[in-house]
Amino acid sequence: MLRHASRCVTRAATTTLRWRRPFSSDLQSEHVADPNFIEAWKKVIPNVEPPKTPSAFMATRPATPSSIPTKLTVNFVLPYSSELSGKEVDMVIIPATTGQMGVLPGHVATIAELKPGVLSVHEGNDVTKYFVSGGFAFVHANSFADIIAIEAVPVDRIDPNLVQKGLTEFTQKLSTASTDVEKAEAQIGVDVHSALNAALTG
Amino acid sequence: MAMAALRREGRRFATPLISPNPAIALRSSIIPSQEPVSSGVRCISTQIVRNRMKSVKNIQKITKAMKMVAASKLRAIQTRAENSRGLWQPFTALLGDSASVDVKKNVIVTISADKGLCGGINSTSVKISRALHKLNSGPEKENKYVVLGEKAKAQLVRDSKKDIELIMTELQKNPLNYTQVSVMADDILKNVEFDALRIVFNKFQSVVSFLPTVSTILSPEVVEREAESGGKLGELDLYEVEGAETKSEVLQNLAEFQFSCVMFNAVLENATSEQGARMSAMDSSSRNAGDMLDRLTLTYNRTRQASITTELIEIISGASALEG
């Protein structure tokens, strides 16, 4: 009886300990929900609580400062993890479709589409290089940069032999491709592998 | 012979008197089933109560096992959902949160689970979707549904069958990954015309709390229209667009990318909420089964003791009848 009771207590204690993990990635939230939406909802559907909207779960960004800040705040996110979140750096170089673009604090607000290439983050004397697949990058006027990519690997983890093999394979596929879809796929493969090659050498 | 018949008659009247006492706490379903068996049988049968106890114990074991399974699945998918939370934030930072936008073609994407026994989250999603449908209805406006998951499909097909554009089920046959979600998003974007997409899902806040959430994604034309008219998207024009093609093409790519990123996060959050809801539902179910088992044990003991007492009374009254 007592043994059972003590087992119950320890079970309850461990479960509460396990589930009291802090959710670091959200809920420092300022509940800035959309007031128009909530009003319109309450008018038509008074019995049901309005659902939350994404802005309720996000910390608001600071306003544009009057003088150019010294550091750039970078958020580099992937579907599987946030590589960098809120990190203060000096400069990032992003591989936009129009070429490598350097972003410094005080950069003009930009929306840039990314092509497969090397993203380098400069912090003092450290440079971290990632090879990113496509994605988007937003630079805001308040010196915040958001880079969203699908995949990113640090450049030192790329295997040169596999890159060469892939490049020859896709060039061959491109020459033998017949339909548009196949051509497009082979072209993408060639682009990505040549970019990988350039990343390894450059 | 007559005595036995009378005794039997007496017992038929006696059992309804005896059985309600132990069965006060018990559901009424047991009482009718005891009567036909006990008429003509020498003692009140404990077999029925014993069978019921066995089945309740089995159910308790099953729900406990389901709770453990849900707990382990929850742990795995919770980390993935938390990691994917950074994915939609840049889009909201750029484009704002335009849930109250007024558009002609609304498409409501309802995300739900495939399997049941997960509490009320699927009903909540469907309720919110129906409410959004009502909120955005009006002249010249049309609302369509895209349904992900069996449970929402079952509920929405009943009254909104003509509004459903696309149904996708069995999302979690293979573990969720971005490629699968982007293929799904591509499917939806190709087949459904929309001005605004509203994704309804349950956001995982903690093991016991799931918040229904609506994420809105505007088509590029609506984005341009809102940017021109000012308001939250008014600052969008200040952004320079770096892309090989025209600004509208880049905005188109942006909208599609935003949709697939937000979908990925939504699907993961909903899956996490499903596991959490299932865990708490199975937990309360096993606790309930435990309570039922306690009550049944009491009934069983009382019934057993009553039948022993009845036997004793018979023997003693028989013996005293012989003597006196």
Contacts between the chains, C-beta under 8 A, distances in Angstrom:
chain1	res1	chain2	res2	distance
A	19	B	206	7.0
A	19	B	207	5.2
A	23	B	82	6.8
A	23	B	205	7.9
A	23	B	206	8.0
A	25	B	82	5.4
A	25	B	83	7.9
A	25	B	85	4.6
A	25	B	86	6.6
A	26	B	85	5.8
A	27	B	205	7.6
A	34	B	97	5.5
A	34	B	98	7.7
A	34	B	99	4.9
A	34	B	100	5.5
A	36	B	100	3.8
A	37	B	99	4.1
A	37	B	100	3.9
A	40	B	100	6.0
A	40	B	135	6.3
A	41	B	131	7.4
A	41	B	135	6.1
A	44	B	131	7.6
A	44	B	134	5.9
A	44	B	135	5.0
A	45	B	131	4.5
A	45	B	134	6.4
A	45	B	135	6.6
A	48	B	127	6.3
A	48	B	128	7.2
A	48	B	131	5.6
A	51	B	128	5.1
A	51	B	200	7.0
A	51	B	211	7.5
A	51	B	212	4.3
A	51	B	213	5.5
A	51	B	214	4.6
A	52	B	203	6.8
A	52	B	211	5.0
A	52	B	212	7.1
A	52	B	213	4.6
A	52	B	214	7.5
A	53	B	97	5.1
A	53	B	99	4.6
A	53	B	213	6.8
A	53	B	214	5.8
A	53	B	215	7.2
A	53	B	216	7.4
A	54	B	88	6.2
A	54	B	89	8.0
A	54	B	92	4.8
A	54	B	97	5.4
A	54	B	213	7.2
A	54	B	215	5.3
A	54	B	262	8.0
A	55	B	92	6.0
A	55	B	96	7.4
A	55	B	97	3.8
A	57	B	85	8.0
A	57	B	203	7.2
A	57	B	213	7.9
A	58	B	89	5.3
A	58	B	92	5.7
A	58	B	93	7.2
A	61	B	93	5.5
A	75	B	86	6.7
A	75	B	89	7.3
A	75	B	90	6.4
A	77	B	86	3.9
A	77	B	87	5.4
A	77	B	89	7.5
A	77	B	90	6.8
A	78	B	87	7.7
A	79	B	84	5.7
A	79	B	87	5.8
A	79	B	178	4.2
A	79	B	261	7.2
A	79	B	264	5.6
A	80	B	80	7.1
A	80	B	83	5.7
A	80	B	84	7.0
A	80	B	178	7.6
A	81	B	83	4.6
A	81	B	86	8.0
A	82	B	83	6.8
A	82	B	85	7.8
A	82	B	86	3.6
A	85	B	86	5.9
A	96	B	242	4.9
A	96	B	243	7.6
A	97	B	242	7.2
A	97	B	243	5.6
A	97	B	244	4.5
A	98	B	242	5.3
A	98	B	243	7.1
A	98	B	244	6.3
A	101	B	242	6.6
A	108	B	240	5.9
A	109	B	235	7.8
A	109	B	238	5.4
A	109	B	239	4.5
A	109	B	240	6.8
A	110	B	239	6.0
A	110	B	240	4.7
A	110	B	241	7.3
A	110	B	242	5.7
A	111	B	94	7.3
A	111	B	239	4.9
A	111	B	240	7.4
A	111	B	241	5.2
A	111	B	242	7.1
A	111	B	243	7.9
A	111	B	250	6.7
A	111	B	254	6.8
A	112	B	241	7.7
A	112	B	242	3.9
A	112	B	243	7.0
A	113	B	242	7.0
A	113	B	243	4.3
A	113	B	244	7.6
A	113	B	250	5.6
A	113	B	253	6.1
A	113	B	254	7.9
A	135	B	257	7.4
A	136	B	90	8.0
A	136	B	253	7.8
A	136	B	254	6.2
A	136	B	257	5.9
A	138	B	90	5.7
A	138	B	93	7.4
A	138	B	94	5.0
A	138	B	239	7.6
A	140	B	93	7.1
A	140	B	94	7.5
A	141	B	238	7.1
A	144	B	93	7.4
A	146	B	89	7.7
A	146	B	90	3.4
A	146	B	93	6.5
A	146	B	94	7.4
A	148	B	87	6.7
A	148	B	90	5.6
A	148	B	91	7.9
A	148	B	257	7.4
A	148	B	261	6.7
A	150	B	178	6.5
